[in-house]
Amino acid sequence: MAQDPSAMEPQGGGSGKVLLILGLLGGLALGGGLGYYYSKNAGVGPEAEKEEVKKAPKGPLLSVEFERVAVPLYSKTDSGARFLGNYFIDLVVQVRGDERQIAVRRAETQLQHAFVSAISRADLMREDSPLELDVDKVGKVLQAKANEVLGSGVVEAVLVKNAMRLNR
């Protein structure tokens, strides 16, 4: 009653297995190729352009304060510059959204260094009165520097809260 194991195998079964494996591999290759094609072309088209446009975060302006930033005051002459004293300014950096406020707080030391660097390179005095600080010019220069450090559009405004001049 025992049958021979070789007698139980059907004749010609090896070629069916090969065709089955080739069909599976061809299907995987075709599916992978289509997936690659669609993933590369997913960013092209009118609906993709709508996704790329980012809206500015809405919400109230949040403030981060910087206290006692030194602004050196020089009198420029033909032979050079003479140190007259310092302005100590308190700044308010305004951003929209908690994430941007956290980013400003994390980069507070970098921003303070960048502010001092920008202040020392720029002429921030008023044109009509060279001993008075032009607060609008200070705000524009420091906002540009903050956006350079943090990324474009992060900082909404930099305002001078208080300016105090100390003579030498």
Residue pairs with C-beta under 8 A, 6 or more apart in sequence:
42 48
56 96
56 153
57 96
57 97
57 99
57 100
58 96
59 96
59 97
60 96
61 94
61 95
61 96
61 156
61 157
62 94
62 95
62 96
62 97
62 98
62 100
62 101
63 92
63 93
63 94
64 92
64 93
64 94
64 95
64 101
64 104
64 105
64 108
65 90
65 91
65 92
65 93
65 161
66 90
66 91
66 92
66 93
66 108
66 111
66 112
66 115
67 90
67 91
68 88
68 89
68 90
69 88
69 89
69 90
69 91
69 112
69 115
69 116
69 119
70 86
70 87
70 88
70 116
70 119
71 86
71 87
71 88
71 89
71 119
71 124
71 133
71 138
71 163
72 83
72 86
72 119
72 120
73 83
73 84
73 85
73 86
73 87
73 125
73 131
73 165
74 81
74 82
74 83
74 84
75 81
75 82
75 84
75 130
83 168
84 131
84 167
84 168
85 165
85 166
85 167
85 168
86 165
86 166
87 133
87 163
87 164
87 165
87 166
88 163
88 164
88 166
89 133
89 138
89 160
89 161
89 162
89 163
89 164
90 160
90 161
90 162
90 163
91 115
91 142
91 158
91 159
91 160
91 161
92 158
92 159
92 161
93 104
93 111
93 146
93 155
93 157
93 158
94 155
94 156
94 157
94 158
94 159
95 101
95 103
95 104
95 154
95 155
95 156
96 156
100 150
100 154
100 155
103 150
103 154
104 111
104 146
104 150
104 154
104 155
107 149
107 150
110 149
111 145
111 146
111 149
111 150
114 145
114 146
114 148
114 149
115 142
115 145
115 146
117 145
118 141
118 142
118 144
118 145
119 138
119 141
119 142
122 137
122 141
124 133
124 134
124 137
124 138
124 141
125 131
125 132
125 133
125 134
126 132
126 133
126 134
127 134
131 165
133 160
133 163
133 165
135 159
135 160
135 163
138 158
138 160
139 157
139 158
139 159
139 160
142 158
143 155
143 157
143 158
146 154
146 155
146 158
147 153
147 154
147 155
